[in-house]
Amino acid sequence: MHEHIAVRRWLMACIVSVFFAVVIGGITRLTESGLSITEWKPVAGVFPPMNEAAWDDALRKFQQIPQAQTTHAGITMAQFKWIYWWEWFHRIAARAVGLVFAIPFLYFVAKGTMPQRYAMRLAWLPLLTLAQGVLGWYMVSSGLEVRTEVSAYRLAAHLTLALTILVIALWTWADLDPRREEVRAEAPWRWAVLGVVSLLAITVVSGAFVAGLRGGKVFNEFPLMGGQVVPPGYQALVGWWTNAFENPVAAQFHHRVLATLTGILSLVLAWRARPEILGEYGATAVRWFGMAIAVQFGLGIVTLLMAVPVALGVLHQFVGTLALTLGVLAVHAVWVPLRHEPAAAAG
């Protein structure tokens, strides 16, 4: 495992770059900047408008979409440049992330230093990063003609793919850790940790629907919603699927329930984690996961009560991603089998 230090460093760079992209994406969304660039030019799009005529043309194209006539009605050139630069930076960051994934991967393959056991798994990283760029434009395009914002379904898919890339890189990074203890928890603990972390992943994705539907701007109170446990307007739309994923009231309610359940279960796991059961590394990983969830739950309440200011909204998204990262490490710590099987007893 020691010979794979360079690969682990690359994977850590990939993990950090995903965090960076998630933060920039959160800022872009919360500042309503994501639709300011109405074209997707993978190569030429690297260059922003270079003169006043180009800026005028970019603003003219933006003024033709529904969001410019509603959310950004009456926007000035100075205001347009502010949101344009955020979206441009978001796209440049996405391209940079792609290079972080692709160039070292090709280098390791060319040098023959890619761990053969993980070659196929790691090959997915640059491919999924490319797919993420395509999906990002597919998401943006949903808000350019009829809608005043991007599709919540596509926003959730965009976040889900980013987290999938993160998990692949993180799990492989943990696999290549030469200091990992050779401890495997009993089946009930493995399934319990996996179940709670999976519930967290669902909670994070449900947060994307809250964000996409602007659900954080309604019922800015806690613990009740409109003075009720089940809020008024919960069944405003016909059809359970449509209501669950397109009604901002229902989306926020479901996110609250999932977050509360995740918080309770993760704290129970952290409270019961013992080194003699999970090993020192496993117990520590589960405890850190529990602490991160506690912080995220409290941060979520504050963010809601303050009607999702940009700084808190971005921090909430960052800590949620961090909690998922610690959760994946906890799953790895209790789930991955022994690296070396014990020798058979002499007959």
N, C-alpha and C positions, 0 to 999 in steps of 0.2 A: 504493500500500500504506500510505502514511502516514496516510491518512484512516481506516484501520481500527484505530487504536491502541486505541480504546475497546473494540472487539470482542475484541482480543487480551487486554486486561486482564480482560474478563469470562471469557474462556476460561481464563486463568491461575487466576482465582478458582474456576472449575469443577474444574480439575486439582487444586488444593490441597484443595478440599472432598472430592474422591474419596479422596485420601490420608487425610484426617481420618476419613472414614467407614470406610475399610479398617482403620485402627488401632483405632477404637472397636469395630468388629465383631470384630477379633481378640481384644481384651480380653474382650468379652462371651462369646465362645466358650470361651476358655481358663479363665475363671472359672466356667464352667458356669451362666451367667446367662440364656442365650437363651430358655429355656422358662418363665421366671418369670412372664411375663405371658401368660395363656392365651387372651386375646381380642384381636381386631384391630378397633379402632375408630378409623378415620382422623381423625375430628374430636374426639370425646369423649375419645379416648385421649391427647390432649395433656395432660390433667389427671391427676395421680397421685391415689391415695387421699388424701382430705382429713381423715379422722378415724379413730379406732380401729376403728369398726364397718366402715368401708370396707377397712381393712387386714386385718381378720379375714376378710372376705369374699374378698379377693384371695388370702390364704394358704390358705383352705379350697379354693378352686378349684385352686390349684397342687398341693395335697396329693392331689388326685384323679388326677393324671397319673402314669404309670409312673416317671418320673425322680425324682419326689419320694419315691417308696417305695424307691428304690435308691440312686442317687448322693447324694440329699439326705435320706436317711432320718433322721428325728428332728430335722429343721431347726427352729430356734427363730425367733421373730418377728424378733429382731435380725438373725439370719443371712439370713432371707428378705428383709428390707428391703435388705440389702447387695446381693444379686443382683438384686432388683427394680429398684433405682435404676440399675444398670448397663444393664439391658435397656431401661428407660424412657429413659435418656439416649441409648442407641443409636437408638431409634425417633425421638426428637426430632431427633437429628443427621441422620437420614435425611430427615426432613421439611424440615429447614433446607437440606440439599443440593438437594432438589427445588426449593425457592424460589430458590436461587442459579442454578439452570439455567433456570427458567421465567420469572421476572420480568424480568431483563435481555433475554432473548430477545424477549419480547412488546414491551418498550420499543423495541428496535432495529427490530422489524418496524413498529411504529406510527410511528416517526420516519422510516422509509424509509432507515435507515443500515445495514441488514443487507447485507453483500456478496452481490450477486445470484448470483455464481458458487458460493457456498457455502450459500445459503439452504436448499436441500433437505437438505443434509448436516447443517446445524446444527439443523434442525427435528427431527431424530431425537433430539437430546440430551434435551429435556424429556420426550419420549415414552418413551424408554428408561429415564429416571429414574423415571417413573411405573410402568413395567413392573417395575423393580427393587423397588419397594415391594410390589407384588403378589406377585412371586416370593419376596420375603423372608418374607411371611406363609405362602405355600405351603410354604416350607422349614420354618418353625416348626411348622406344623400337622402335619408328618410325625412329630413327636416327642410329640404330645399324647395319643395313644390306645393304641398298642401298643408302640412303640419307647421306649427310654430316652434316646435322643438323636435329633437330626435326621438325615434321610437324607443320606448322603455324596454321592449323585448331585445332590440339590437344593442342597447346600452348594456343590458344585463349579459348578453352574449359576449360583448367586447370585454367586460370585466372578468367573466368566467374564463375566457381564453387566456387572459393575462395571468390569472391565478393558476391555471393549469400549467403554464410555462414555468411559473415560479415554483410550483410543487415538484415538477420533474427535476429542475435544477437543484432544488434544495434536498430532495431525497437522494439524488446521486452524490451530492456533496457529503451528505451524512454517511452514505455507503462507503465512501473513500476515506473516511476518518480513521487513521491508524490507531488512535487512542481510545476508540470505542470499547466499552466494556462488553465482555462476552456474557451477557445476561439476557434471558428471555423470560418475560413475565408469564404467569399462568393465563390460560385462555380467557377467564372472566375479565381480567384487567385489560388484556389486549383489546377485547371487543368493546369494553366500556370506554376506553380512551378513544378508540377509533370512532365509536358512535357519537361521542360528544364533539369531537373535532369535525366530523361530518356535519353535525347539526350546526356548528359554527359556520362552515362553508355555505350551507343553505341560508343562514341568517345574513351573511355578507352579501350573497346574491340578491336576497330579498331587499336589502338596502339599496341595490341598484334600481329596483323598481320604484322604491320610495323617491329616490333622486330623480329618476326619469319622469315621474308623474308629479313632481314638485310636492310630494306628500309631506315633506318636512315643514311646509308652510301652513299646515292645517292642524288644529288642536295642539297648540303649543303649550301643553300642560301635562302634568304627570302626578299621580299614576292614572287618573281617570281621563277619559276623552269626552268632552262635552258633559261632564258630570256623571257619566255612565261607564260601566265596564266595557260593554259593547257599544261603540259610538253611534250616534245618529248618522244616518247616511251610509251605514256599513253595507247595506244591500241595495245601493242606489241603482246599480246596473243589473240587467237581466242576464242570467246565466252565471253559474258559479265560477267558471274559468274567466270569463270577461270581467266579472266583478272583482275577483281576486287579483288580477294582473293589470287592470285598467282603471280601477277605482282608487284614487289616492287615499281615501279614508281607510278602505280595506287594506291597502298595501301598508300603511303605517301601523294599523292594528296588528297585522300579522307579523310585521317586523318587531314590534314590541313584545309580542308573545314569544316569538322565537328567541329574541335576545334575553328575555327573562329566564326562560327555560335553560338556555345555554349557560347563563350566569350561575344559576343554582347548581346545575350538574357539574360544571367545571370546578366550583368551589368545594363541592363534596369530594371530587376526585383529589383535589389539592390537599384537603384536610386528611384524607385517608392514605395518601401516598407515603410509603415507608421504604427506606433503603433495603431492608431485609426482604422486601417483597419484589421491588422493582430494580434494585441496584442503586448505587449512589447517583449515577447519571440519570437513570430513568425517573427516580423520585424527584430530583431537582428539576428535570424537564417538565414534569407534570405540575409542579408547584409554580414554576415561572409562567406556565400556560394559564393557570388559575388566576395568578396576580394580574396578568395582562387582560384577561376577560373582565376582572373586577374594575380595572381602570377604564376599559372600553365602555362598560355599562354605565359608569358614572359620567363619563365624557358624553355618551349618547344622550343622557338625560339633560345635561347642561346645554348641549347643542340644540336640542329640541326646544327647551324653555326659552332660549334666546333667538328662536326662529332661524336657525342655521346661518349664522354669519360665516363669511368665506373662510376665515382663519380656523374657526372651530370645525367647520364642515370638512376641510382638508385634513385637519388633525384627526378627526374621527375616522376618516377613511384610511389614514396612515396607520393608526393604532389597530384598526381592524385587520389590516394586512399583516401587521406585526404579530398580532395574536394568532392569526392563522399560521404564520411561520413557526411560532413557538409550538403550536398545536401539532403541526406536521413533524417537528423534531421530537415531540413527546410520543407520537405514534411510532415513529422509527425506533425510539429508544426502547419501547416495550414490545414491539412487534417483530423486529428483524431477528431471525433465528441465530443460534450460535455460529460464530465464524469457523470454529473447529469443534468437531464432534469429540466427546471424550473417548479415550482409548478403551477398548473392550477389556474386561477383567481377564487376567491370565487364567487358563483352565486348569 
